[in-house]
Amino acid sequence: MEPTRCWSRRCSGNIGWPVSKPSTVAVPKFRGSATRGGEHTVRITDNGIEVFPALEPGNHRVSFESESISSGVPEIDELLHGGLERGTVSIISGATGVGKTTLGTQFMKEAAGRGERSVIYLFEESENTFLERSSAISIPVREMIDRGTLRVVEVEGMETTPQEFASMVRHEVETRDTRIVMIDGTVGYRQTLQGDRERITQHLHALGRYLKNMGTTTILVEETGSVAGEFSATDSNLSYLADNIVFLRHLELRGELRKAIGVLKKRTTDFERTLREYGITGHGIKVGDPLTQLRGVLSGTPEVVERRIDDEG
């Protein structure tokens, strides 16, 4: 098994602490023997030289039963016609502060009730902040961690390469039977290659394919740039990687800032093609009935459509 690590002393299971910046190595030819393609990370640590090979998803595959994973919130499950399917990649997108991480964590809360293990990789938020926010809305993250059904890992994107991160994920999946992996968020993950969008997409595609092959459900948290205005599902052209896209949206209604949730894409099943009001309270996530009397929700400034007497007949 390849070593697992994250460059933070909050993480357990580290093999050695880095004493040099990472470099890459490739072996295009080795006479008399096959080689492993791709670029591999090499790092000198206090334990010596460590190599993190490029992830080859086709070399990893297990059989698993296809089933829907419930969120535990009936209205969200109605939107998704049952939930997210096991072994799929989902993007939860939306502007800052709209509740993306909370929605992803909700699926992990429900999984914990089934005794399944999940892991969250925080690229853009501290563990302490995440724990405090979750406690305030009655998501028992601390209890899940204590029971071993959840692990929360802070990752410093500027100090971690995609190969190192893939090694961390593999360790969780292959040695701890992790069933849900959430990357929060993709903007921070892009720092692992410092803005090389094409290569980032390649690495994220390989990681997503690996997790699908292993029957692990993947949730990518994607922050979009605009709080209101024209709707955009993602800002990083990652939509083709996703089997499912769930979006959250700030909207203004009668001078009040509110939120909506909808499903844009679902490859494996049908889904509800309506928007619903979405809220986060001290008791968790609350989702309302379909917003059938509003138009212009995706613009961020919806208008109420009055029902006509003729329509009621």
C-alpha positions in Angstrom: 0.0 0.0 0.0 1.3 3.4 -0.8 1.8 5.8 2.1 -0.9 8.1 3.2 -0.3 11.6 4.4 -1.6 15.1 4.6 0.7 18.0 5.4 -1.0 18.9 8.7 -0.2 17.7 12.2 -4.0 17.3 12.7 -3.8 14.2 10.5 -2.9 10.7 11.7 -1.0 8.0 9.8 1.7 10.2 8.2 4.8 8.3 7.1 7.3 11.1 7.2 7.4 14.9 7.4 8.6 16.7 4.3 12.0 18.3 4.3 12.0 19.3 0.6 9.6 20.5 -2.1 8.1 17.7 -4.2 9.5 16.9 -7.6 8.3 14.6 -10.4 9.8 11.6 -12.1 8.8 9.7 -15.2 10.2 6.5 -16.7 9.5 6.5 -20.5 11.7 3.5 -21.1 13.4 0.8 -19.1 14.9 -1.9 -21.3 13.8 -5.4 -20.4 11.0 -4.4 -18.2 7.6 -2.7 -18.4 7.3 0.8 -16.8 4.4 2.6 -15.1 3.3 5.6 -17.2 2.6 9.1 -16.0 4.3 11.6 -13.8 5.1 10.4 -10.2 5.7 12.6 -7.2 9.1 12.2 -5.4 9.6 13.8 -2.0 12.4 13.7 0.5 11.1 13.3 4.0 12.7 12.6 7.4 12.1 8.9 6.6 14.0 9.1 3.3 12.8 9.2 -0.3 9.1 8.5 -0.9 7.5 8.0 -4.3 3.8 8.6 -4.9 2.9 6.9 -8.3 0.4 8.4 -10.7 -3.1 6.9 -10.2 -4.1 4.3 -12.8 -7.9 3.8 -12.2 -8.2 0.9 -14.5 -6.0 -1.2 -12.2 -8.6 -1.0 -9.4 -12.1 -2.4 -9.5 -14.4 -4.2 -7.1 -18.0 -5.5 -7.5 -20.7 -3.6 -5.6 -24.4 -3.4 -5.6 -26.0 -0.4 -7.3 -28.4 1.3 -4.9 -29.7 4.8 -4.0 -28.1 6.6 -1.0 -30.6 8.6 0.9 -29.9 12.1 2.3 -32.3 11.5 5.2 -34.3 14.6 4.0 -37.4 13.4 2.2 -37.7 16.4 0.0 -34.1 16.1 -1.2 -34.7 12.4 -1.9 -37.8 13.3 -3.9 -35.7 15.7 -6.0 -33.2 13.0 -6.7 -35.8 10.2 -7.1 -34.4 8.3 -4.1 -30.9 9.8 -3.6 -27.4 9.6 -5.0 -26.5 6.2 -6.5 -23.6 4.3 -5.0 -20.4 4.6 -7.0 -21.3 7.9 -8.8 -19.7 11.3 -8.9 -21.8 14.3 -7.8 -21.1 18.0 -7.9 -22.8 20.2 -5.4 -22.5 23.8 -6.8 -23.4 27.2 -5.6 -22.2 30.6 -4.4 -20.5 31.1 -1.1 -22.5 30.7 2.0 -25.4 28.9 0.3 -25.0 25.6 2.2 -23.1 23.3 -0.1 -20.8 21.6 2.5 -23.8 21.1 4.8 -25.8 19.3 2.1 -22.8 17.0 1.4 -22.4 16.3 5.1 -26.1 15.4 5.4 -25.5 12.4 3.1 -22.6 11.4 5.4 -24.8 11.8 8.5 -27.3 9.4 7.0 -24.6 6.9 6.0 -23.2 7.0 9.5 -26.7 5.8 10.7 -26.1 2.8 8.5 -22.7 2.2 10.0 -20.8 3.3 6.9 -17.6 5.3 7.0 -17.1 8.6 5.1 -14.2 11.1 4.8 -14.2 14.9 4.1 -11.1 16.6 2.7 -11.2 20.2 3.6 -9.2 22.4 1.1 -10.8 25.7 1.9 -12.0 25.6 5.6 -10.4 24.7 8.9 -11.6 21.6 10.8 -12.5 23.7 13.9 -14.8 26.0 11.8 -16.4 23.0 10.1 -17.0 21.3 13.5 -18.5 24.4 15.0 -20.8 25.0 12.1 -22.0 21.4 12.0 -22.7 21.4 15.7 -24.8 24.6 15.4 -27.2 23.0 13.0 -27.5 19.6 14.8 -25.3 17.5 12.5 -23.4 15.4 15.0 -20.0 15.5 13.3 -18.0 15.2 16.5 -19.9 12.1 17.5 -19.5 10.6 14.0 -15.7 11.1 14.3 -15.7 9.5 17.8 -17.6 6.5 16.5 -15.2 6.1 13.5 -17.9 6.7 10.9 -16.3 10.0 9.7 -12.9 11.4 9.2 -12.2 15.1 8.6 -8.9 15.9 7.0 -7.5 19.4 6.4 -5.4 19.5 3.2 -3.0 22.3 2.2 -3.3 22.4 -1.6 -0.2 24.4 -2.1 1.9 21.8 -0.3 0.3 18.6 -1.7 0.5 17.1 -5.2 -2.4 15.3 -6.9 -0.4 12.0 -6.6 0.0 12.5 -2.9 -3.7 13.3 -2.5 -4.7 10.3 -4.5 -2.5 8.1 -2.2 -4.4 9.5 0.8 -7.7 8.7 -0.7 -6.7 5.2 -1.7 -5.6 4.5 1.8 -9.0 5.5 3.2 -10.9 3.5 0.6 -8.8 0.3 0.5 -7.8 -0.1 4.2 -10.8 1.6 6.0 -13.7 0.7 3.7 -14.7 4.4 3.2 -17.9 4.5 1.3 -18.3 8.3 0.7 -15.5 10.8 -0.2 -16.2 14.5 -0.3 -13.7 17.0 -1.7 -14.5 20.5 -0.3 -13.8 22.2 -2.5 -12.6 22.0 -6.1 -11.1 25.6 -6.0 -8.7 24.5 -3.3 -7.9 21.3 -5.0 -6.8 23.2 -8.1 -4.0 24.7 -6.0 -2.3 21.2 -6.0 -1.2 22.1 -9.6 -1.3 25.8 -9.1 -3.8 26.7 -11.8 -2.9 24.2 -14.6 -6.6 23.6 -15.4 -6.1 20.9 -18.0 -3.9 18.8 -15.8 -6.1 19.3 -12.8 -9.1 18.0 -14.8 -7.0 14.9 -15.8 -6.1 14.1 -12.2 -9.6 14.7 -10.9 -11.0 12.6 -13.7 -8.6 9.7 -12.8 -9.5 10.0 -9.1 -13.3 10.1 -9.8 -12.9 7.0 -12.1 -11.0 5.2 -9.4 -13.6 5.9 -6.8 -16.4 4.8 -9.2 -14.6 1.5 -9.8 -14.3 1.0 -6.1 -18.0 1.6 -5.5 -17.3 4.7 -3.5 -19.7 7.7 -3.8 -17.9 10.9 -4.6 -19.1 14.4 -3.7 -17.3 17.5 -5.2 -18.1 20.8 -3.7 -17.8 23.5 -6.4 -18.1 27.2 -5.5 -19.5 29.4 -8.3 -18.5 33.1 -8.6 -21.8 35.0 -8.6 -24.1 35.2 -5.6 -26.9 36.3 -7.9 -27.3 37.1 -11.6 -27.0 34.7 -14.5 -27.0 31.0 -13.5 -23.9 28.9 -13.8 -23.7 25.3 -12.8 -19.9 25.3 -12.4 -17.1 27.7 -13.0 -14.4 25.1 -13.8 -15.8 23.0 -16.7 -16.0 19.9 -14.5 -19.6 19.1 -15.3 -18.7 16.4 -17.7 -17.1 14.4 -14.9 -20.3 14.4 -12.9 -23.0 11.8 -12.9 -25.2 14.1 -10.8 -25.2 17.9 -10.5 -27.2 19.5 -7.6 -27.2 23.3 -7.4 -28.0 25.7 -4.6 -29.0 29.2 -5.4 -29.3 32.5 -3.5 -32.4 34.4 -4.5 -34.1 37.6 -3.5 -37.8 37.5 -2.8 -39.8 40.6 -1.6 -36.6 42.1 -0.3 -35.5 39.0 1.6 -32.5 36.8 0.8 -33.6 33.2 0.5 -32.2 30.0 -1.1 -33.3 27.4 -3.6 -32.2 23.8 -4.5 -32.5 22.0 -7.8 -31.1 19.1 -9.8 -29.6 19.9 -13.1 -28.3 16.4 -14.2 -28.7 12.8 -13.2 -27.3 10.1 -15.4 -28.6 6.9 -13.8 -32.3 7.8 -13.0 -34.8 10.5 -13.6 -35.1 13.5 -11.3 -37.6 16.1 -10.3 -37.5 19.1 -12.6 -38.6 21.7 -10.1 -36.9 24.1 -7.7 -37.6 24.0 -4.0 -36.8 26.4 -1.2 -33.8 25.4 0.8 -32.9 26.5 4.3 -30.6 25.6 7.2 -31.9 25.9 10.7 -30.7 25.0 14.2 -32.4 21.6 13.6 -30.7 20.9 10.2 -31.7 21.2 6.6 -35.3 22.2 5.7 -36.6 21.9 2.2 -40.0 23.2 1.1 -42.5 22.3 -1.6 -41.8 23.0 -5.3 -41.6 26.7 -6.1 -44.3 26.4 -8.8 -45.6 30.0 -8.4 -42.2 31.7 -9.1 -40.5 32.5 -12.3 -37.0 33.8 -12.9 -35.5 31.8 -10.0 -32.3 31.1 -11.9 -31.7 34.8 -12.4 -31.6 35.3 -8.7 -34.5 37.8 -8.7 -37.7 35.7 -9.0 -41.2 37.1 -9.5 -44.4 35.7 -8.0 -46.8 34.4 -10.7 -50.3 34.9 -9.5 -52.6 31.9 -10.2 -55.5 32.8 -12.6 -59.0 31.7 -11.9 -59.0 30.0 -15.3 -56.1 27.8 -14.3 -57.9 26.5 -11.2 -60.6 25.1 -13.4 
